[in-house]
Amino acid sequence: MISILECIRKDLKRSGDKEYAARLRKYFKTGKNEYGEGDRFLGIRVPVLRRLAKKYGNISINEDSQLLKSPFHEERLFSLFVLVDLFRRAVDQDKKKIYALYLKNTKFINNWDLVDASAGRIVGVYLYTRDKKPIYALAKSKNLWERRISIMSTSYFIAHNEFADTLKIAKMLLSDEEDLIHKAVGWLLREVGKRDIEMEENFLKSHYARMPRTTLRYAVEKFPDEKRKSCLRGNFKTT
């Protein structure tokens, strides 16, 4: 009898496209010394992955964890889509299990789309009413993706109008050398600004001098044009 994991892998393989896989390898920077070096792709579009994740949404946490360790990018993304939904529906004991599984396997959550699809929905949700020390530890990690998990986890806090942890971690990451961290920090600062523009502008004004240009550009991206240009020149006037 064929196992559910074999069914999933067959469905995923059938959904792949070699030409699209080649495009994804370039898009996700899989060349030598690039951030996604060596990653493998089946060539499956995200809406298809989401449909398959819904189709197989009742697999167990342990079965799903096997897919999280796959050499194929889309199998890992599929696994994370399922894991997010399992977490959403889980009782407290299983939420803890999924959260622990997630942090134990960060080496497989190794590209920005994998992080962004899951960190806030698992780590952020789990830690929202708990001690936030784990995300501060991740912010100090030597691993690029763990640092991105740290800041992206706070997206859930922002959605609930709690900004302190986002701003503290953003400050910790201002000296980060990775462009993908600069972008994530800027993006989350922009999200803070959507809810409290004065808080965002105060942060930008205080830290402008050592803020990566990419971070600033992302942070002010949705400002009115003249105000955005003024901020890019270092002129901040809180409203």
C-alpha positions as CSV (number, residue, x, y, z in Angstrom):
1,M,0.0,0.0,0.0
2,I,1.4,3.4,-1.0
3,S,2.1,5.8,1.9
4,I,0.7,9.3,2.1
5,L,4.2,10.6,1.8
6,E,4.7,8.8,-1.5
7,C,1.4,10.2,-2.7
8,I,2.4,13.7,-1.8
9,R,5.8,13.4,-3.5
10,K,4.2,11.9,-6.7
11,D,1.7,14.8,-6.8
12,L,4.4,17.3,-6.3
13,K,6.6,15.8,-9.0
14,R,3.7,15.7,-11.4
15,S,3.1,19.4,-10.7
16,G,6.6,20.4,-11.6
17,D,7.9,22.1,-14.7
18,K,11.6,21.9,-15.6
19,E,11.7,25.2,-17.4
20,Y,10.1,27.0,-14.4
21,A,12.5,25.2,-12.1
22,A,15.4,26.7,-14.0
23,R,13.9,30.1,-13.6
24,L,13.5,29.5,-9.9
25,R,17.1,28.4,-9.5
26,K,18.1,31.8,-10.8
27,Y,15.5,33.8,-8.8
28,F,16.5,32.2,-5.5
29,K,20.2,32.6,-6.1
30,T,21.4,29.0,-6.1
31,G,24.7,29.6,-7.7
32,K,28.1,29.2,-6.1
33,N,28.6,31.5,-3.1
34,E,25.0,32.8,-3.4
35,Y,22.6,32.6,-0.5
36,G,20.6,29.7,-1.9
37,E,23.6,27.8,-3.2
38,G,22.9,24.2,-4.2
39,D,19.1,24.3,-3.6
40,R,17.0,22.1,-5.9
41,F,13.7,22.9,-7.5
42,L,10.8,20.9,-9.0
43,G,9.3,24.0,-10.7
44,I,6.0,24.3,-8.9
45,R,4.1,27.5,-8.5
46,V,3.0,28.7,-5.1
47,P,-0.8,28.5,-5.7
48,V,-0.4,24.9,-6.7
49,L,1.6,24.1,-3.6
50,R,-1.1,25.8,-1.4
51,R,-3.8,23.7,-3.1
52,L,-1.8,20.5,-2.5
53,A,-1.1,21.5,1.1
54,K,-4.9,21.9,1.6
55,K,-5.5,18.5,0.0
56,Y,-3.0,16.8,2.3
57,G,-3.6,19.0,5.3
58,N,-4.5,16.1,7.7
59,I,-1.1,14.4,7.6
60,S,0.6,14.0,10.9
61,I,3.2,16.3,12.4
62,N,5.8,13.6,12.1
63,E,5.0,12.8,8.5
64,D,5.2,16.5,7.6
65,S,8.6,16.8,9.3
66,Q,10.0,14.4,6.9
67,L,9.1,16.6,4.0
68,L,10.7,19.6,5.8
69,K,14.0,17.9,5.4
70,S,13.6,17.4,1.7
71,P,16.4,18.4,-0.7
72,F,13.7,20.0,-2.9
73,H,12.7,23.6,-2.1
74,E,9.0,23.1,-3.0
75,E,8.7,20.1,-0.7
76,R,10.0,22.2,2.2
77,L,7.7,25.0,1.3
78,F,4.8,22.6,1.1
79,S,5.7,21.2,4.5
80,L,5.7,24.7,6.0
81,F,2.3,25.5,4.5
82,V,0.9,22.3,6.1
83,L,2.8,23.0,9.4
84,V,1.3,26.5,9.6
85,D,-2.2,25.0,9.2
86,L,-1.6,22.2,11.6
87,F,-0.3,24.7,14.2
88,R,-3.4,26.9,13.7
89,R,-5.7,24.0,14.4
90,A,-3.6,22.3,17.1
91,V,-4.3,22.0,20.8
92,D,-1.6,23.6,23.1
93,Q,0.4,20.5,23.4
94,D,0.8,20.1,19.7
95,K,1.4,23.8,19.2
96,K,4.4,23.4,21.5
97,K,5.6,20.3,19.5
98,I,5.3,22.2,16.2
99,Y,7.1,25.2,17.6
100,A,9.9,23.0,18.9
101,L,10.1,21.1,15.6
102,Y,10.4,24.4,13.7
103,L,13.3,25.7,15.8
104,K,15.1,22.4,15.7
105,N,15.0,22.4,11.9
106,T,15.9,25.9,11.0
107,K,18.7,24.6,8.7
108,F,16.0,23.4,6.4
109,I,14.1,26.8,6.5
110,N,16.8,28.2,4.4
111,N,15.5,30.8,2.0
112,W,13.5,34.0,2.4
113,D,10.2,32.6,1.1
114,L,10.3,29.7,3.5
115,V,11.0,32.0,6.5
116,D,8.4,34.6,5.5
117,A,5.6,32.0,5.0
118,S,6.1,30.5,8.4
119,A,8.0,32.5,11.1
120,G,5.2,34.9,12.1
121,R,2.6,32.2,11.9
122,I,4.4,29.7,14.1
123,V,7.2,31.3,16.2
124,G,5.4,34.7,16.4
125,V,2.1,33.2,17.4
126,Y,3.6,30.8,19.9
127,L,5.7,33.4,21.6
128,Y,3.1,36.2,21.6
129,T,2.0,35.4,25.2
130,R,5.4,33.9,26.3
131,D,8.9,34.9,27.0
132,K,10.5,36.4,23.9
133,K,14.0,35.4,24.6
134,P,14.2,32.8,21.8
135,I,13.8,35.4,19.1
136,Y,16.5,37.6,20.7
137,A,18.8,34.5,20.6
138,L,18.0,34.0,17.0
139,A,18.8,37.6,16.2
140,K,22.4,36.9,17.4
141,S,22.8,33.7,15.3
142,K,25.5,33.4,12.8
143,N,22.9,31.8,10.5
144,L,21.3,34.3,8.1
145,W,17.9,32.5,8.1
146,E,17.7,32.3,11.9
147,R,18.2,36.1,12.0
148,R,15.5,36.6,9.4
149,I,13.2,34.3,11.4
150,S,13.9,36.5,14.4
151,I,12.7,39.7,12.8
152,M,9.9,38.1,10.7
153,S,8.5,36.4,13.8
154,T,7.6,39.8,15.1
155,S,5.1,40.4,12.3
156,Y,2.5,38.7,14.4
157,F,3.2,41.1,17.2
158,I,2.8,44.1,14.9
159,A,-0.5,42.7,13.7
160,H,-1.6,43.1,17.3
161,N,-0.2,46.6,17.7
162,E,2.7,45.6,19.8
163,F,5.9,47.1,18.4
164,A,8.6,47.0,21.1
165,D,10.1,43.7,20.1
166,T,10.2,44.6,16.4
167,L,12.1,47.8,17.2
168,K,14.5,46.2,19.6
169,I,15.4,43.4,17.2
170,A,15.5,45.9,14.3
171,K,18.1,47.9,16.2
172,M,20.1,44.7,16.9
173,L,20.2,43.9,13.2
174,L,21.1,47.4,11.8
175,S,24.7,46.4,11.6
176,D,24.0,43.1,9.8
177,E,26.0,42.6,6.6
178,E,23.3,40.7,4.7
179,D,21.0,42.5,2.3
180,L,18.2,40.0,3.0
181,I,18.3,41.2,6.6
182,H,18.3,44.8,5.6
183,K,15.2,44.2,3.5
184,A,13.4,42.3,6.2
185,V,14.1,45.0,8.8
186,G,12.9,47.7,6.5
187,W,9.8,45.8,5.7
188,L,8.8,45.3,9.3
189,L,9.6,48.9,10.1
190,R,7.2,49.8,7.3
191,E,4.5,47.6,8.9
192,V,5.0,49.4,12.2
193,G,4.5,52.7,10.4
194,K,1.2,51.6,8.9
195,R,-0.1,51.4,12.5
196,D,2.0,54.1,14.2
197,I,3.7,56.4,11.8
198,E,5.2,58.5,14.6
199,M,6.8,55.5,16.2
200,E,8.4,54.5,12.9
201,E,9.6,58.0,12.1
202,N,11.1,58.4,15.6
203,F,13.0,55.1,15.1
204,L,14.3,56.2,11.7
205,K,15.4,59.6,13.0
206,S,17.2,58.0,15.9
207,H,19.0,55.4,13.8
208,Y,19.3,56.9,10.4
209,A,23.1,57.5,10.7
210,R,23.9,53.7,10.8
211,M,20.9,52.3,8.9
212,P,21.6,50.5,5.7
213,R,20.3,52.3,2.7
214,T,18.2,49.3,1.7
215,T,16.5,49.2,5.1
216,L,15.6,52.9,4.9
217,R,14.2,52.5,1.4
218,Y,12.0,49.7,2.4
219,A,10.9,51.5,5.6
220,V,9.7,54.6,3.7
221,E,8.5,52.9,0.6
222,K,4.8,53.8,1.2
223,F,5.4,57.3,2.3
224,P,4.0,60.1,0.1
225,D,6.5,60.9,-2.6
226,E,7.9,64.2,-1.2
227,K,8.1,62.9,2.3
228,R,9.8,59.7,1.1
229,K,12.4,61.7,-0.8
230,S,13.0,63.9,2.3
231,C,13.5,60.9,4.5
232,L,16.0,59.4,2.1
233,R,18.0,62.6,2.4
234,G,17.9,62.2,6.2
235,N,15.3,64.9,6.9
236,F,12.7,63.5,9.3
237,K,9.7,65.4,10.7
238,T,7.4,63.4,12.9
239,T,3.7,63.9,12.4
